[in-house]
């Protein structure tokens, strides 16, 4: 009986050593509430348009913010967007990084970076998921337009 338990334990240990370590590595795109691997990009604390005060640029910035907010609120699952080189426009030839909307929640959009050119800051983030608050995407729109 002792030999049976000893052999069973030895086989169990060997099976654990043979198993690929990748099997125990967490998937960064997995939505496990205990691990919380998917990052959340929050809205900036300070509004970009406030820095312009009462200058003539403020009106243009407020209008751009309104357009970005409307665009972002209308995004739905399956839409493709340009993350760099034209957020708010259809992803065209000038787009350095494309993403797809894979989920939505109140005030949040879950993106998956699909393609990125080598000169893009998103190049190492292909096929990664992240939740973005609405304000973070609006800020991205304003930043690309120089506000």
N, C-alpha and C positions, 0 to 999 in steps of 0.2 A: 504494500500500500504506500509506503514511504517512497519507493522508487517511482511509482506512478505520479505522485505529487511532484517529486523532484524533476522528473522528465517533462511533465506538463509545464512547470515553472521555467525550466530551461528553454523549452520551445517558445514560450511566451516572451521571454527576454530576447531570444534570437529574432523572433518576428518583429519586435520593436526596433531592433538594430537594423534590420534589413529595410524597414519601411522608409520611404523617401521623406526627408525632412521638409520638403515643400508641402507635403500633405498637412503639416501642422502650422504652416505659416498663414497668418490671416490675410484674406483678400482685402486690399484697400478700398475696393468698391462695394464691399459687403456691408449691408445695413444692420449691423448687430447693435442693439441699443445698449448692451453692456460695454462694448468696446468703443463705439462711437467713432469709427474710423473715417467717416466722410466729413471733410472740413466744411465749415460754414464761414462764408465771407460776409462780414457785417457791413452795414452802411457806415460811411464816415461820420464822425461825431459832428464835424463842422461842414456846413453847406459851402460848396465852391462859389456860388453866386454871392454870398454874403461878403466875401473878401473884396468885391468890387465897390461896395458902399453905394454911393449915389451917382457913380460915374455913368457915362453913356453906354458903357459895356454891360451894365447891370440888366438893362431891358432885354438885350440880346441873349444874355445868359439865362434869364428867367424864361424866355421863350424856348430856348433850347432845352431847358430842364423840363418844361411842360411837354414838349415833343418826345423827349426820352422817357418820361413817365408813362405817357400814353402808349408808346411802342412797347415798353417793358410789360405793362399790364395786359397787353393783348397777346403776349407770347403763350403758346400752348404746346402740349406734348407733340413731338414730331417736327416742330419748327427748327430750321437751321439758321444759325446766326453767325455773324462775324465777330470774334472777340478782339481782334487786333487789326486795325487798318480799315475800319468802317462799321463799328457797332451802330446799329440803327438802319443800316442799308442792307440790301440783298448781298449775300456773299458772292463777290465777283473775283476777278483776277487780282485785284489789289489787296485782297484779304489775306493776311498772314496766318491767321488761326481761325478755324471753323469749329463750331460746337453745335450740339443738338440738345434740344430740351427733352429730357427724359422723364421729368416729373414736375409737378407744381404743388404748391401749398400756399396758404395765405401769406402774402408778403415775401414769398420765396420761390425761387426757380432752381431746379436741379439740372445742371449742365454736365455734358460729357464732351470733352475735347476730342474731336474726331480727327482732324488733320492740322498740322502746323508746319510751316516752312522752317528751314534751319535757322533763319535769322530772327525768328519769333521768340518772344520770352516764354511762350507756351510750348516750345519744342519738346521739352522733357516731360510734359504733362499729358501726352496723348493717351487717350482712352481712360483718363482719370475722371472721377466724378467729384462734384462739389456743389453745395447749396449756396446760392447767392441771394442776399436780400435785395429787394427792389431798389433801394437807395444805392447799393454798391454798383449795380448795372447802370443806373442813372449817372453816377459819378464817373464811371468808365466812359460813357457817352460825352459828358462834359470835358473830361480830360483829353479825349481825342480831338476835340474841337478847339482846344487851346484856352479853355476858361479856368 
